[in-house]
Structure formats: C-alpha cells, structure tokens
Amino acid sequence: MTAVEKARPRGAGRWAIDVRPLRVPAFRRLWLGNTLAMFGFQFTTVAVPVEMYELTRDSLWVGMLGVAAFVPLLVFGLWGGAVADARDRRRVLLGGSALLWVSVLALLGQALFKVGSPVLLLALVAVHSVAFAVSSPARVAILPRLLPAELVPAATTLNYTTFTAAAVFGPLAAGLVFAVVGTGTGLPLAYAMDAVLFTGLVVATVRLPAMPPAPPAEGELSRGGLAGIVDGFRYLVTTPILMLSFVLDLIAMILAMPRALFPEIAEERFGGGAAVGWLFSAIAIGAMLGGLTSGWIGRMRRQGLALVVAVLAWSAAIAVAGLAHRLWLMVVLLAVAGAADLVSAVLRQSILLVHNPDRMRGRLQGVNTVVVAGGPRLGDLRAGTAAAFGGAGFAWVSGGLLAGALALLLAAVFPTLRRYRSATTTDRD
C-alpha cells in the first residue's frame, strides 16, 4: 500500500473532503487545469445566451442554443467514448481540447469584430459541443490510470465539487463583468477569460503520460466508431449494476428536475427579481457544500444502497421544496437536494470507473456523458409540459414524488442494485 493510500484523516477531519488524490502530481495538474477551465467555461455559458438575445431580441433563438449543444453531444459523446477505448486517451483528450480552444477563440473573434450572426453563433456552439463530447469520456476514463482504485471516489468528489463551485461563482463573475463594462466590451472579455483559463487544462494534458488502449479481452477486437459503440452497449446491457445506475439517474433527472419551473415559481411566489437567481444557484450551492464535507463517501462500502438513498433524498427534498412559499426555505431545501445529488453523482461515477475493465471505460463514459447531459434537458421538457396542464406547483411536487416512488420500486425489484458493495474499500475501514 502506498503512502498516499495510508494517510487517513482522523476525527472531524474524516468528514472533510478527501484531498489525498492531490498528492499525485499528474492528477493534481489535471485537477487544477480542469478547475481553471470549468471556471472559464462559465463565462462562455453566460455570454452566449446574452449575445444571442442581444442579436435577436427573441427567446426562441436563445432556446435553439440548447438544441445546437445537445444534438452533437448525443452523437459525438458515444463516438468519443469508443475512440477513447481504441486510441491513446491522452491524444484523444489533446485533440478534443484543441478543438474546444479553437471554438472559444472563434467566439472571441466574432464578438470582437461584431459579426452579429445568430446562425454563426449556433454553429460555433455546435462545434464547441462536439469538442466537449469527444474529450469528456477520455478526460474521466483516465482517472484509474493516474490513481489507485481506493482514491477514485475521492478524486471524483474533488472534480464534482470544483465543478459545482465554478457553477456558483463563474456566472456571478460573468454577471459582474457585464454590469461593470456592459455587453459591448463584456462579451469579448468573457470569451477571452475562457480562452485564457482553458490553457491550464491544455498544459496539464500535454504533461500527462501516454495512455495507449488496454489490450482487448480474448476473442475481442479493439474497435472504435460504430462497432465500438455497439460493443459498449452490449457490455452495458449485460452488466446489471451499470444499467441500473443509469436508469436511477434518469429517473431522478427526468422526473424531479424543477429547473424549467424556476422563472414561473420565482415570479408567482416571490415577486421575481433576485429570487430566480437564488433558485438557479441553490442546487449548485448544496452540491458544493456537500462536496466540502464528503470525506466519508470514499469509505462507504454499500455503494449500491447509498446510491438509492441519495436519489430518494434528492426526490424528497425536491418534492418538499415545491411546497415552500418562503424563498429562504425553498433555497435551503434545494441545497439539500443538491448535496444529495453530489453524493449520487460521485457514487455512480465511482461504480462506473472501478467496476469496469479499462478497455470499456471510455465507451461507458460516453454513455454517461449523454445521460448526464440529456437527463436534465428531458427533465425540462417534462416539467414544462406538466406545468402547462396542471400548473408549476403540481409539476414540481408530483415529479419529486414520482421519482422517489420509482427509485424505491427499482431497488425492490432489482436487489443487485441495493446489494452492490464497493470494490475499493478495505475491511480495515
């Protein structure tokens, strides 16, 4: 056992976020690069819809940005996962990162020269989404190559926590830029911030060791493209714990994600204004705080049961939040839901990385990319449709209750899910 694995915090420190993975230089560089890149990405996330609305004064065009981002993600997320298993993952990550960088520089260029084309903006968002979809599976699948299996849950928690922190503070920083200098100067400045901060991830990736594909199993070919995607799905449907973890996440996100209802609820119950900002930030705030007190997650043995409990906690907190008529109470309950979602995401990702052979990790991360990106968007559609028929309150509360009921049913019908135990926790823990 390495010194990194032996060093365990004691007492109250065991509840604090586990930072042992940062003692591994390659992971530390990658984590820092990812942190900078995610913070910079939030500037672009805010700037693109702001610019689109500035150009068109039409929310329909702003909504089309979601379609432009999701369709490439759906297609290239699966393909990127197959490529990550068939090629050197460092090179795949470098290629995807280079295309991401170019797309941000193109956004910067069109803002500087005031091209003013909404169609070009849609096209650049699509290219950006393709690059993210190609690089994302490789970026996650390399973790078990950099760290011992015992530290994968802690590394996953660190990544999720910094992502949620970026999701809280990044938009606030972007909004401050627009408030101080206006959109005319603020838009190119926001894109420039993203481009500069993204260099941290590029440098970290360049310094990674080579990561050639793992040798295929006996009688199996190492294949990319469509054939590799088919092999990945064939493996997925024959591995119950993986299928069930994906289904559980889709239940939580499609049925109990209330994001599309925030503007209406903020207006009806709290008079609009700053309320909508608090609602959009609340889940991320809870996830960030949950990550900072997550030292216990890596020591958890019954990960399957804990995953079910986390989804039930998310569903219950969402349902109760839908009944709240005080802003502070709704924000607190949404933050609780966000903390539960952090636990769920870390456990699911840990199972996905540790339970599978290395030759399949890229493809399964490709599926995970599609599920994580697609679930909330389908949840927006479900929430909006239900609100049109029964009102926002009904859509919010009923979704949480239904998600909790289906999660319980899934755990009851498939005991494999609740009986799954961590392969990374020693008896000493």
Secondary structure, DSSP 8 states (H G I E B T S, - for coil): --HHHH----GGGGGS---GGGGSHHHHHHHHHHHHHHHHHHHHHHHHHHHHHHHH--HHHHHHHHHHHHHHHHHHHHHHHHHHHHS-HHHHHHHHHHHHHHHHHHHHHHHHTT---HHHHHHHHHHHHHHHHHHHHHHHHTHHHHS-GGGHHHHHHHHHHHHHHHHHHHHHHHHHHHHHHHHHHHHHHHHHHHHHHHHHHHHHHHTS---------TT-----HHHHHHHHHHHHHT-HHHHHHHHHHHHHHHHH--GGGHHHHHHHHH-STTHHHHHHHHHHHHHHHHHHT-TTGGG-S-HHHHHHHHHHHHHHHHHHHTT--SHHHHHHHHHHHHHHHHHHHHHHHHHHHHSS-HHHHHHHHHHHHHHHHHHHHHHHHHHHHHHHHH-HHHHHHHHHHHHHHHHHHHHHH-HHHHH---SS--TT-
